[in-house]
């Protein structure tokens, strides 16, 4: 019994590992150091960058994956692009300042004007909440039912597929007793003399007792 429990636990662990989003983990590994740099530049504690980087990686991974699953989700695309641009605006000035100033001595006021610094702070604040909006948008789209395929009409008639009705072919005549001529046979079966000749040629009138040519 214990072996079965161990096997079930191992199977569950493998199933959970398969559900891990490798792209999200990779994004988190990249995002956390970048946001650590941004937070260090404004003298924020380093541990604040960890949840921020993980949240941004999670939102970006879920948002782009949901968009590429259905490229008609324009609202989600707009949110994803906004998150990407916001992260670029926040990180770029800090990275630029690091090229000539140590990280612990960075003062963004030396590389940006007061107006740009206010815009930078506003962008940082907005970027902090964008992942929550991304995840909410992903859940909204996943909750929507898939569109049903268009139902076909009962009769779809195409002029290219309409065929002319064929004339009904007369059935094989039943044997007639006595001598009859072709004209009488044509009137009897309501066909032409040419049809009677065709029947004679194909042997369909072999059972008749004598057919004259008149």
Secondary structure, 3 states (H helix, E strand, C coil): CHHHHHHHHHHHHHHHHHCCCHHHHHHHHHHHHHHHHHHHHCCCCCHHHHHHHHHHHHHHHHHHHHHHHCCCCHHHHHHHHHHHHHHHHHHHHHHHHHCCCCHHHCCHHHCCCHHHHHHHHHHHHHHHHHHHHHHHHHHHHHHCCCCCCCCCCCCCCCCCCCCCCCCCCCCCCCCCCCCEEHHHHHHHHCCCHHHHHHHHHCCCCCCCCCEECC
